[in-house]
Amino acid sequence: MSEVTTAADNQSGDALENLLTENRRFAPSVEFAANAIIHGDEYSKANADRPAFWADQSRELLSWSKPFTKTLDWSNPPFATWFEDGEINAAYNALDRHVEAGNGDRVAIYFEGEPGDTRTYTYAQLTEEVKKAANAFETLGLIKGDRVAVYLPMIPEAVITLLACARIGAIHSVVFGGFSADALRSRVDDAQAKLVITADGTFRRGKPSSLKPAVDEALSAPGHSVQNVVVVKRNGQDVNWVEGRDVWWEDTVGTASTEHTAVGHPAEHPLFILYTSGTTGKPKGILHTTGGYLTQTAYTHRAVFDLHPETDVFWCTADVGWVTGHSYVTYAPLINGATQVMYEGTPDSPHQGRFWEIVQKYKVSILYTAPTAIRTFMKWGEDIPAKYDLSSIRLLGSVGEPINPEAWMWYRRVIGGDKAPIVDTWWQTETGAIMIAPLPGVTSAKPGSAQVPMPGIAVDVVDELGASVAHGHGGYLVIREPWPAMLRGIWGDNERYKETYWSRFDGMYFAGDGAKWDEDGDVWLLGRVDDVMNISGHRLSTTEIESALVSHPSVAEAAVVGAADETTGQAVVAFVILRGSAAEDADIVTTLRNHVGHEIGPIAKPKTILVVPELPKTRSGKIMRRLLKDVAEGRAVGDSSTLADNTVMNQIAESLRK
Ligand code: WTA
């Protein structure tokens, strides 16, 4: 595998010390603990026989059309199967069964559009919509096992599409709406998608923002697998139309029958592919299957968020383009019969109080968001949330990146009224569901630490050689035993699956994160130890952005690092060597930023691009990103003795002074 920095490299020494001497504790209130879904010791029993624990959860939380008799098969590692001989339908579990149980009138989704339009779907109504979409997709020729690329904004049709695919056994592959046409095309090609579901566009900060043109561009070159493009009318923009290929959602789904019977699919039938950045330029299609994924997402949602479906209003602010929008918007809340809020827009549109206005309006009781958003709210000032009634909030969640204790304390005090427990949840696209988090009615919360492995999950921290480290020490985060929602592979690339996750340490899943046990045995996440960056909780690969930069004719070489950033956690900083006369072009930095935006998507645009004469390389030609990170973070440059040319760092410093 590629150069691995030590976990401690990712956080400056002082910051780490501060974190680990954190001694504030927030025990659940007596009242919270008394009413909590999980209030006793769930760990001993679960960890004594993990597969048995998950089998119990699965039977309790899901309705199987054919009950399973086998639990875990790990005879061919690292390929696991869970509940293999059972059959289950994800959409039936998320919808029909709640209606059959008499809860059809319960609100499933309160949708709030960016311009302020709203829609409410009860479970009965959402079930009908999904049945219609399933029928419409089948009419377009979609059959079980086919892949569907989904390129939609945060509107109810996104959830409807995913559940309709799951219902008929088609495999969805969501591509985040902020990704470019090129990114969409490479994902369509990799999965050989037959259908694309998109919208004319969405709204961003009060203005229409388009999606359909990117689909047209992606499919403009021949040789793709797409037969039809279904287009939701959302912002009313004019769109280009390809006769015979494009169909309006309202003409197909809108006119379809509301009768559709869900049949069970094998537990290991693929549910979805979701592409995520790895350490190479090529995104990995993370493959999830049905039974295990639904079991762990449902269990963790109930246990970690203490979900009381009759009374709670849950709001996960993640976009459906990321795994959090799959597990904790589309699947778990509906499987658990929750009422949830779905919001299309950004937190600052039309004003910086929008989130709090939504909390007040829908009486949100559980809010799940990302540290980057929390730090932004802190910057905007606490007088903004103070204008709204946030008294409905009883639990707060955090995901996507480490939450610094200062942000944690602010979140608790200002948003949580100094009483709502905070659950910091560590997991990944690959893990499918939450792996490390406090249990809010049990755990004494500690600001900044994700704390405890979930019941039934075997997390460990190991040293370079794979030996467990003692409490008080750091190393690499690994998972020692298979878990129900684990990825089943990388789409079409079993070798890469083994190589990426299972080759670093024998018999263990290597997560790519540095971590430390503190003296109490709580886990602290220390950031990535590979070439993956985390920008506002979104994963981006340094190599992918470097490839985008060098694909521009003005760039000879490029190196990208994730530099610490107060708000976004990390920010993309690129070092480029220009070709020929490009250095005289006054707009070159803007041109290159836009080029990256076009190649990958706006989220990948470097915050800073520094033009340099050379890049620091080892004798074997490997770029020493660690040294560039020192420059980008304004630190003294660390040990550069392995450089092929040890004057390079001086040359870079000299050029940046100019
Ligand atoms: C990081 C998002 C610290 C981590 C669900 C991981 C976190 C990557 C946390 C996965 C957390 C996620 N504390 N770091 N609570 N949650 N991460 O695949 O580096 O988009 O490997 O999944 O985000 O990002 P992904």
Boltz pocket constraint, residues with backbone or C-beta under 6 A from the ligand:
constraints:
  - pocket:
      binder: B
      contacts: [[A, 276], [A, 322], [A, 323], [A, 324], [A, 398], [A, 399], [A, 400], [A, 401], [A, 402], [A, 403], [A, 424], [A, 425], [A, 426], [A, 427], [A, 428], [A, 429], [A, 430], [A, 450], [A, 511], [A, 512], [A, 513], [A, 525], [A, 527], [A, 528], [A, 534], [A, 537], [A, 538], [A, 539]]
      max_distance: 6.0
